[in-house]
Amino acid sequence: MAPLKIICILIILVGLGQGEDIIFFADDHYKSSSEIVFSASATNPALLPGQSILEVSLANLGRINEIIPISSNGSPDDILLEIEEEMNSSMALEIRASLEPIGPIKVTSGPQYISVLPAGEARSLEFNLSIDRKASGWYNLPLQVNYVRQADVSVSDGEAFPLRQPTNQSLNLRVYISGYKDLLRIAGVQSNLYPGGKGTLIVAVENFGEDTISNCSASLMAAPPFHVLSPDHPLGELPAGEMAAVSFLVGVDGNASQKEYQLGLRLRSEGRDLVVPFELSLKGSESLLSHPTFPLIVLLAFLALLTLAVIIMRRQKLLYGRIKRTKRW
């Protein structure tokens, strides 16, 4: 390959690498431009003081940007194998995720380990927490993710030799501690949610404080497998000792399991930002009563029965007329 062409390819790769070190083997046939980007979210972002378990979803949002040819020298089999191996550059390996304590939140469990996390996939982590009983409000928990990535790969005589390097990313998990001074509690929850569907979630919230909560709006705090499809619910005023019902349209991932999930109802008002957690279980499958076409099914069934009744009555009338004429003869 001409030196000028190689220089141009190097310039392109450095630009695509966004400041990362670009590593080449001397006998490279192809070079991938890729990135690994982690995203972490708390599955149960609303916690109570005391001993708690924080569930975290760690996702690899990385991707392969481009596979660029470097040299055509070599056997076709080696070149094809190198292309396949270069696709692993967006895969995170030997992940060690450590949650760091902050303020009144202590982490009582060690780092979580994931052997491999391909791009576009997520894994669940769990951390044991000890939360001071005086804690209340929002906290940002640092999550340190150390991992190994494939920087380059060389192929010779049908055997791949990957070059791997350690790296890390720092993330933040935003959680809410519902302290004992908070003035809300969940009076009831009703839903028809099931895996792979969407439906209405109704939450009844009670103000058991001594003051009216003015100009407040409610929002649903949820993480996958739940997806909130409706905007915030305006409540106006919530007087002391009274309850209000709020409803949200929620979608559920098809791979959601039938277990108890923790969500949070968030009320924001003048100078207040309160969150109260609650638990929700999914139904096994869509029930007939919750199906949007259920009223139509009932109507069609009623019309069918009515039609059948009319037919039976007409036949009975005809049969009675024939019997009557027979008696006359």
BAMI-344342 format. One record per residue (C-alpha): residue in one letter; residue number from 1; x, y, z. Coordinates in steps of 0.25 Angstrom, whole numbers, plus 5000, padded with zeros to 4 digits. Layout:
residues N
+-------+-------+------+------+------+
| lumlo | marba |   c1 |   c2 |   c3 |
+-------+-------+------+------+------+
|     A |   NUM |    X |    Y |    Z |
...
+-------+-------+------+------+------+
END
This chain:
residues 329
+-------+-------+------+------+------+
| lumlo | marba |   c1 |   c2 |   c3 |
+-------+-------+------+------+------+
|     M |     1 | 5000 | 5000 | 5000 |
|     A |     2 | 5005 | 5014 | 4997 |
|     P |     3 | 5011 | 5022 | 5008 |
|     L |     4 | 5001 | 5034 | 5006 |
|     K |     5 | 4989 | 5025 | 5006 |
|     I |     6 | 4994 | 5019 | 5020 |
|     I |     7 | 4996 | 5033 | 5025 |
|     C |     8 | 4982 | 5037 | 5021 |
|     I |     9 | 4976 | 5024 | 5028 |
|     L |    10 | 4984 | 5027 | 5041 |
|     I |    11 | 4978 | 5041 | 5041 |
|     I |    12 | 4964 | 5036 | 5039 |
|     L |    13 | 4966 | 5026 | 5050 |
|     V |    14 | 4971 | 5036 | 5060 |
|     G |    15 | 4960 | 5045 | 5057 |
|     L |    16 | 4950 | 5034 | 5059 |
|     G |    17 | 4957 | 5030 | 5072 |
|     Q |    18 | 4953 | 5043 | 5079 |
|     G |    19 | 4966 | 5044 | 5086 |
|     E |    20 | 4968 | 5030 | 5089 |
|     D |    21 | 4981 | 5023 | 5087 |
|     I |    22 | 4981 | 5016 | 5073 |
|     I |    23 | 4989 | 5003 | 5074 |
|     F |    24 | 4994 | 4995 | 5061 |
|     F |    25 | 5001 | 4982 | 5059 |
|     A |    26 | 5011 | 4982 | 5048 |
|     D |    27 | 5004 | 4972 | 5040 |
|     D |    28 | 4990 | 4978 | 5041 |
|     H |    29 | 4980 | 4975 | 5030 |
|     Y |    30 | 4968 | 4982 | 5036 |
|     K |    31 | 4966 | 4992 | 5047 |
|     S |    32 | 4953 | 4995 | 5055 |
|     S |    33 | 4949 | 5008 | 5060 |
|     S |    34 | 4940 | 5006 | 5072 |
|     E |    35 | 4936 | 5011 | 5085 |
|     I |    36 | 4931 | 5005 | 5099 |
|     V |    37 | 4921 | 5014 | 5106 |
|     F |    38 | 4914 | 5009 | 5119 |
|     S |    39 | 4901 | 5014 | 5125 |
|     A |    40 | 4896 | 5010 | 5139 |
|     S |    41 | 4883 | 5012 | 5145 |
|     A |    42 | 4877 | 5008 | 5158 |
|     T |    43 | 4865 | 4998 | 5156 |
|     N |    44 | 4860 | 5002 | 5170 |
|     P |    45 | 4864 | 5017 | 5171 |
|     A |    46 | 4855 | 5020 | 5183 |
|     L |    47 | 4861 | 5013 | 5196 |
|     L |    48 | 4857 | 5013 | 5211 |
|     P |    49 | 4867 | 5016 | 5222 |
|     G |    50 | 4873 | 5004 | 5229 |
|     Q |    51 | 4878 | 4991 | 5221 |
|     S |    52 | 4875 | 4992 | 5206 |
|     I |    53 | 4879 | 4985 | 5194 |
|     L |    54 | 4881 | 4994 | 5182 |
|     E |    55 | 4879 | 4987 | 5168 |
|     V |    56 | 4887 | 4993 | 5157 |
|     S |    57 | 4885 | 4991 | 5142 |
|     L |    58 | 4899 | 4993 | 5135 |
|     A |    59 | 4898 | 4994 | 5120 |
|     N |    60 | 4909 | 4994 | 5109 |
|     L |    61 | 4904 | 5005 | 5099 |
|     G |    62 | 4917 | 5003 | 5090 |
|     R |    63 | 4918 | 5000 | 5076 |
|     I |    64 | 4927 | 4998 | 5064 |
|     N |    65 | 4928 | 5011 | 5056 |
|     E |    66 | 4936 | 5005 | 5044 |
|     I |    67 | 4945 | 4994 | 5039 |
|     I |    68 | 4956 | 5000 | 5031 |
|     P |    69 | 4965 | 4992 | 5022 |
|     I |    70 | 4980 | 4994 | 5024 |
|     S |    71 | 4987 | 4983 | 5016 |
|     S |    72 | 4983 | 4972 | 5006 |
|     N |    73 | 4995 | 4964 | 5008 |
|     G |    74 | 4993 | 4951 | 5014 |
|     S |    75 | 4984 | 4939 | 5012 |
|     P |    76 | 4969 | 4941 | 5010 |
|     D |    77 | 4966 | 4932 | 5022 |
|     D |    78 | 4974 | 4940 | 5031 |
|     I |    79 | 4968 | 4953 | 5026 |
|     L |    80 | 4954 | 4948 | 5028 |
|     L |    81 | 4957 | 4943 | 5042 |
|     E |    82 | 4963 | 4957 | 5045 |
|     I |    83 | 4951 | 4964 | 5041 |
|     E |    84 | 4943 | 4955 | 5050 |
|     E |    85 | 4952 | 4957 | 5062 |
|     E |    86 | 4952 | 4972 | 5060 |
|     M |    87 | 4937 | 4972 | 5063 |
|     N |    88 | 4940 | 4969 | 5077 |
|     S |    89 | 4946 | 4982 | 5080 |
|     S |    90 | 4933 | 4988 | 5085 |
|     M |    91 | 4932 | 4976 | 5095 |
|     A |    92 | 4935 | 4979 | 5110 |
|     L |    93 | 4943 | 4968 | 5117 |
|     E |    94 | 4946 | 4965 | 5131 |
|     I |    95 | 4937 | 4976 | 5137 |
|     R |    96 | 4939 | 4979 | 5152 |
|     A |    97 | 4928 | 4989 | 5156 |
|     S |    98 | 4930 | 4996 | 5170 |
|     L |    99 | 4920 | 5005 | 5177 |
|     E |   100 | 4926 | 5015 | 5186 |
|     P |   101 | 4920 | 5020 | 5199 |
|     I |   102 | 4915 | 5035 | 5201 |
|     G |   103 | 4910 | 5042 | 5213 |
|     P |   104 | 4900 | 5034 | 5221 |
|     I |   105 | 4900 | 5023 | 5211 |
|     K |   106 | 4910 | 5011 | 5213 |
|     V |   107 | 4913 | 5000 | 5203 |
|     T |   108 | 4915 | 4987 | 5211 |
|     S |   109 | 4917 | 4978 | 5199 |
|     G |   110 | 4929 | 4977 | 5190 |
|     P |   111 | 4931 | 4979 | 5175 |
|     Q |   112 | 4922 | 4972 | 5165 |
|     Y |   113 | 4929 | 4964 | 5154 |
|     I |   114 | 4924 | 4962 | 5139 |
|     S |   115 | 4932 | 4953 | 5130 |
|     V |   116 | 4927 | 4959 | 5117 |
|     L |   117 | 4917 | 4969 | 5113 |
|     P |   118 | 4915 | 4971 | 5098 |
|     A |   119 | 4911 | 4984 | 5092 |
|     G |   120 | 4896 | 4986 | 5092 |
|     E |   121 | 4894 | 4977 | 5105 |
|     A |   122 | 4892 | 4979 | 5119 |
|     R |   123 | 4894 | 4972 | 5132 |
|     S |   124 | 4888 | 4973 | 5146 |
|     L |   125 | 4897 | 4976 | 5159 |
|     E |   126 | 4893 | 4976 | 5173 |
|     F |   127 | 4900 | 4984 | 5185 |
|     N |   128 | 4897 | 4983 | 5199 |
|     L |   129 | 4895 | 4997 | 5206 |
|     S |   130 | 4894 | 5002 | 5220 |
|     I |   131 | 4886 | 5015 | 5220 |
|     D |   132 | 4886 | 5024 | 5232 |
|     R |   133 | 4872 | 5026 | 5238 |
|     K |   134 | 4874 | 5041 | 5238 |
|     A |   135 | 4877 | 5041 | 5222 |
|     S |   136 | 4866 | 5047 | 5213 |
|     G |   137 | 4866 | 5053 | 5199 |
|     W |   138 | 4874 | 5051 | 5187 |
|     Y |   139 | 4889 | 5045 | 5186 |
|     N |   140 | 4899 | 5042 | 5175 |
|     L |   141 | 4906 | 5029 | 5177 |
|     P |   142 | 4919 | 5028 | 5169 |
|     L |   143 | 4920 | 5015 | 5161 |
|     Q |   144 | 4934 | 5011 | 5157 |
|     V |   145 | 4935 | 5002 | 5145 |
|     N |   146 | 4948 | 4995 | 5142 |
|     Y |   147 | 4949 | 4986 | 5130 |
|     V |   148 | 4958 | 4981 | 5119 |
|     R |   149 | 4956 | 4984 | 5104 |
|     Q |   150 | 4962 | 4978 | 5091 |
|     A |   151 | 4971 | 4989 | 5085 |
|     D |   152 | 4975 | 4982 | 5073 |
|     V |   153 | 4977 | 4967 | 5068 |
|     S |   154 | 4987 | 4960 | 5059 |
|     V |   155 | 4984 | 4948 | 5051 |
|     S |   156 | 4995 | 4938 | 5046 |
|     D |   157 | 4993 | 4924 | 5041 |
|     G |   158 | 4979 | 4923 | 5045 |
|     E |   159 | 4981 | 4928 | 5059 |
|     A |   160 | 4977 | 4941 | 5066 |
|     F |   161 | 4986 | 4949 | 5075 |
|     P |   162 | 4977 | 4959 | 5082 |
|     L |   163 | 4984 | 4971 | 5089 |
|     R |   164 | 4976 | 4975 | 5101 |
|     Q |   165 | 4977 | 4987 | 5110 |
|     P |   166 | 4971 | 4991 | 5123 |
|     T |   167 | 4963 | 5004 | 5125 |
|     N |   168 | 4951 | 5010 | 5133 |
|     Q |   169 | 4939 | 5019 | 5133 |
|     S |   170 | 4933 | 5026 | 5145 |
|     L |   171 | 4918 | 5027 | 5146 |
|     N |   172 | 4908 | 5032 | 5156 |
|     L |   173 | 4895 | 5026 | 5161 |
|     R |   174 | 4884 | 5035 | 5166 |
|     V |   175 | 4876 | 5030 | 5177 |
|     Y |   176 | 4865 | 5035 | 5186 |
|     I |   177 | 4865 | 5032 | 5201 |
|     S |   178 | 4851 | 5033 | 5206 |
|     G |   179 | 4853 | 5038 | 5221 |
|     Y |   180 | 4844 | 5036 | 5232 |
|     K |   181 | 4841 | 5051 | 5232 |
|     D |   182 | 4834 | 5050 | 5218 |
|     L |   183 | 4819 | 5053 | 5218 |
|     L |   184 | 4814 | 5043 | 5208 |
|     R |   185 | 4810 | 5029 | 5207 |
|     I |   186 | 4804 | 5019 | 5197 |
|     A |   187 | 4790 | 5015 | 5200 |
|     G |   188 | 4788 | 5006 | 5189 |
|     V |   189 | 4793 | 5001 | 5175 |
|     Q |   190 | 4785 | 4995 | 5163 |
|     S |   191 | 4790 | 4991 | 5150 |
|     N |   192 | 4788 | 4981 | 5138 |
|     L |   193 | 4802 | 4981 | 5134 |
|     Y |   194 | 4808 | 4968 | 5128 |
|     P |   195 | 4822 | 4965 | 5121 |
|     G |   196 | 4822 | 4970 | 5106 |
|     G |   197 | 4809 | 4979 | 5108 |
|     K |   198 | 4805 | 4993 | 5112 |
|     G |   199 | 4794 | 4998 | 5121 |
|     T |   200 | 4790 | 5007 | 5132 |
|     L |   201 | 4796 | 5008 | 5146 |
|     I |   202 | 4788 | 5015 | 5157 |
|     V |   203 | 4794 | 5019 | 5170 |
|     A |   204 | 4787 | 5025 | 5182 |
|     V |   205 | 4796 | 5034 | 5190 |
|     E |   206 | 4792 | 5040 | 5204 |
|     N |   207 | 4797 | 5052 | 5210 |
|     F |   208 | 4798 | 5049 | 5225 |
|     G |   209 | 4805 | 5062 | 5229 |
|     E |   210 | 4799 | 5074 | 5235 |
|     D |   211 | 4800 | 5083 | 5224 |
|     T |   212 | 4794 | 5084 | 5210 |
|     I |   213 | 4804 | 5081 | 5198 |
|     S |   214 | 4801 | 5092 | 5188 |
|     N |   215 | 4803 | 5092 | 5173 |
|     C |   216 | 4808 | 5078 | 5172 |
|     S |   217 | 4810 | 5069 | 5161 |
|     A |   218 | 4813 | 5054 | 5161 |
|     S |   219 | 4823 | 5046 | 5152 |
|     L |   220 | 4826 | 5031 | 5152 |
|     M |   221 | 4840 | 5027 | 5155 |
|     A |   222 | 4843 | 5014 | 5147 |
|     A |   223 | 4854 | 5007 | 5141 |
|     P |   224 | 4855 | 4995 | 5131 |
|     P |   225 | 4847 | 4987 | 5129 |
|     F |   226 | 4837 | 4998 | 5131 |
|     H |   227 | 4835 | 5010 | 5122 |
|     V |   228 | 4827 | 5022 | 5125 |
|     L |   229 | 4819 | 5026 | 5113 |
|     S |   230 | 4810 | 5037 | 5119 |
|     P |   231 | 4815 | 5051 | 5124 |
|     D |   232 | 4814 | 5056 | 5139 |
|     H |   233 | 4801 | 5056 | 5145 |
|     P |   234 | 4796 | 5070 | 5151 |
|     L |   235 | 4790 | 5069 | 5165 |
|     G |   236 | 4788 | 5083 | 5169 |
|     E |   237 | 4786 | 5083 | 5184 |
|     L |   238 | 4787 | 5071 | 5193 |
|     P |   239 | 4781 | 5075 | 5207 |
|     A |   240 | 4786 | 5068 | 5220 |
|     G |   241 | 4779 | 5055 | 5222 |
|     E |   242 | 4774 | 5053 | 5208 |
|     M |   243 | 4777 | 5044 | 5197 |
|     A |   244 | 4778 | 5045 | 5182 |
|     A |   245 | 4779 | 5035 | 5171 |
|     V |   246 | 4789 | 5037 | 5159 |
|     S |   247 | 4790 | 5029 | 5147 |
|     F |   248 | 4801 | 5026 | 5137 |
|     L |   249 | 4802 | 5019 | 5124 |
|     V |   250 | 4813 | 5009 | 5125 |
|     G |   251 | 4820 | 4999 | 5115 |
|     V |   252 | 4827 | 4986 | 5120 |
|     D |   253 | 4838 | 4979 | 5112 |
|     G |   254 | 4835 | 4965 | 5107 |
|     N |   255 | 4846 | 4959 | 5115 |
|     A |   256 | 4842 | 4964 | 5128 |
|     S |   257 | 4840 | 4953 | 5139 |
|     Q |   258 | 4829 | 4951 | 5148 |
|     K |   259 | 4835 | 4956 | 5161 |
|     E |   260 | 4833 | 4968 | 5170 |
|     Y |   261 | 4839 | 4981 | 5165 |
|     Q |   262 | 4841 | 4994 | 5173 |
|     L |   263 | 4836 | 5007 | 5167 |
|     G |   264 | 4835 | 5021 | 5172 |
|     L |   265 | 4824 | 5032 | 5172 |
|     R |   266 | 4830 | 5046 | 5172 |
|     L |   267 | 4823 | 5058 | 5176 |
|     R |   268 | 4828 | 5072 | 5173 |
|     S |   269 | 4822 | 5084 | 5179 |
|     E |   270 | 4826 | 5098 | 5184 |
|     G |   271 | 4840 | 5096 | 5191 |
|     R |   272 | 4838 | 5081 | 5192 |
|     D |   273 | 4842 | 5069 | 5184 |
|     L |   274 | 4837 | 5056 | 5191 |
|     V |   275 | 4838 | 5041 | 5186 |
|     V |   276 | 4831 | 5029 | 5193 |
|     P |   277 | 4835 | 5015 | 5188 |
|     F |   278 | 4825 | 5004 | 5185 |
|     E |   279 | 4825 | 4990 | 5180 |
|     L |   280 | 4818 | 4984 | 5168 |
|     S |   281 | 4816 | 4970 | 5162 |
|     L |   282 | 4814 | 4967 | 5148 |
|     K |   283 | 4802 | 4958 | 5143 |
|     G |   284 | 4806 | 4945 | 5136 |
|     S |   285 | 4799 | 4949 | 5123 |
|     E |   286 | 4789 | 4958 | 5118 |
|     S |   287 | 4775 | 4956 | 5124 |
|     L |   288 | 4762 | 4956 | 5116 |
|     L |   289 | 4756 | 4967 | 5125 |
|     S |   290 | 4768 | 4976 | 5123 |
|     H |   291 | 4768 | 4975 | 5108 |
|     P |   292 | 4764 | 4988 | 5101 |
|     T |   293 | 4754 | 4980 | 5092 |
|     F |   294 | 4747 | 4973 | 5104 |
|     P |   295 | 4735 | 4982 | 5103 |
|     L |   296 | 4733 | 4979 | 5088 |
|     I |   297 | 4734 | 4964 | 5091 |
|     V |   298 | 4723 | 4966 | 5101 |
|     L |   299 | 4715 | 4973 | 5092 |
|     L |   300 | 4717 | 4963 | 5080 |
|     A |   301 | 4713 | 4952 | 5090 |
|     F |   302 | 4701 | 4959 | 5094 |
|     L |   303 | 4696 | 4961 | 5080 |
|     A |   304 | 4699 | 4947 | 5076 |
|     L |   305 | 4691 | 4942 | 5088 |
|     L |   306 | 4680 | 4952 | 5084 |
|     T |   307 | 4680 | 4947 | 5070 |
|     L |   308 | 4679 | 4932 | 5074 |
|     A |   309 | 4667 | 4935 | 5083 |
|     V |   310 | 4660 | 4942 | 5072 |
|     I |   311 | 4662 | 4930 | 5063 |
|     I |   312 | 4658 | 4920 | 5074 |
|     M |   313 | 4645 | 4929 | 5076 |
|     R |   314 | 4642 | 4929 | 5061 |
|     R |   315 | 4644 | 4914 | 5060 |
|     Q |   316 | 4635 | 4912 | 5072 |
|     K |   317 | 4624 | 4921 | 5066 |
|     L |   318 | 4625 | 4914 | 5052 |
|     L |   319 | 4624 | 4900 | 5059 |
|     Y |   320 | 4612 | 4905 | 5068 |
|     G |   321 | 4605 | 4910 | 5055 |
|     R |   322 | 4607 | 4896 | 5048 |
|     I |   323 | 4602 | 4888 | 5060 |
|     K |   324 | 4589 | 4898 | 5060 |
|     R |   325 | 4586 | 4895 | 5046 |
|     T |   326 | 4588 | 4880 | 5048 |
|     K |   327 | 4578 | 4880 | 5059 |
|     R |   328 | 4567 | 4887 | 5050 |
|     W |   329 | 4568 | 4876 | 5039 |
+-------+-------+------+------+------+
END
